[in-house]
Amino acid sequence: MNGDVCQLCGAVGPDKRHLNISCLYELTEVVPEMWRTIEDGLYHLRICKSCRARLLDHLESWREECVARKRVLKDPDGNSVLQNPEAVIPVRMHGTTVMMTPEQHEDYRRNT
């Protein structure tokens, strides 16, 4: 693997960043370019500064979304206990169960 190539956007040149993530979830499901080393158990990715900035933007938005849910009544897994009563179809997504309405489930199946 060429360390001067961004594995996501393909930008070529020196000064790429090495992203390391430890996660008890198979991250290659959502980022197939990542690789995992047995020695440290980390997921790795070489990225350019622009892709790193995009990641940081997403992390900032993710944090804001999660903090905004502090006052929501949740189960131990963080799922809202005040769900739509029509959401009766459980779907496993990214390591958690999401309850969907029949219409949402139809859209989900159509797009996956």
Summary of the structure (lengths in Angstrom):
residues: 112
radius of gyration: 18.1
end to end distance: 30.6
largest distance: 53.5
contacts: 233
relative contact order: 0.12
helix: 29%
strand: 23%
